[in-house]
Amino acid sequence: MRRSLPHRTASPGPVDYGDRVKIALMDSGIGLLAAAAAVRGLRPDADLVLSQDPDGMPWGPRTPEGVTERALAVARAAAEHAPDALIVACNTATVHALPALRAALEPAIPVIGTVPAIKPAAVAGGPIAIWATPATTGSPYQRDLIGRFAGAVDVAEVPCPGLADAVDHADDEAIDRAVAAAAARTPRDTRAVVLGCTHYELVAERIRDAIGTPVALHGSAGAVAAQALRRIGAAPAPGATASGTLTVLLSGRASALPDRALRYAEGRGLQPLATGADFGG
């Protein structure tokens, strides 16, 4: 039997929620939708808390200290809803803010970061390409992952300027331009593409079509969702009744799911969930 943190209004001590699961996800924008959809696929009965930061986005151009400040605010807003775990569904926040987030919330709330799927892509053999934001491309963080997990294969680092912002705004023309530009920079013999930003998973099929040759796409959403359940000792139950609730926070304010999120299948798939309900007092 798992136990979770109480609400601020509850009496001190852990509250027994039986087998219910509540997972929070955070990002500057709607890049968290892919991981949220993956959690729902594994546990349709899970309550979800989606904490975003429209007041502070985009995070990419910010300094590491600035990213950490915004990420902590978004994480603390989610923590007020007493989740069993928090998924940092953002590569930028994972790079710059993960230690601070864990220091602030753990051990009470396990914090799970998002790592680009370089290792599974490399295991299948190269050449591989890593699509990422300009700030992440060529960064010590990404180069370290390449060195540790993809040293035996050819790797092309492909910057994708503007793609994350275009996806977040659901701007189809801007998405097509950014995807076409990145596809043109992708070597033609590429066998696998690592989607190194959570936003890119929302347009995975458009990326595949733009590359034009058979290629495997590797995102992080499924792995991070499974890791969150493992960290809290919750077994996947994909056949469970879709009974979970959905709470949306925009820079700490309770809200409905933004309209632009509904432009993507992952966002529309969250709609049948009830909204705003919490466990206990």
Buried (B, 14 or more C-beta within 10 A) or exposed (E): EBEBBBBEEBEEEEBEBEEBBBBBBBBBBBBBBBBBBBBBBBBBBBBBBBBBBBEBBBBBEBEEEBBBBBBBBBBBBBBBBBBBBBBBBBBBBBBBBBEBBBEBBEEEBBBBBBBBBBBBBBEEEBBBBBBBBBBBBEBEBBEEBBEEBBEEBBBBBBBBBBBBBBBBBBBEEBBBBBBEBBBEEBEEEBBBBBBBBBBBBBBBEBBBEBBEEEBBBBBBBBBBBBBBBBBBEBEBBEEBEEEBBBBBBBBBEEBEBBEBBBBBEBBBBBEEBEBEEBBEE
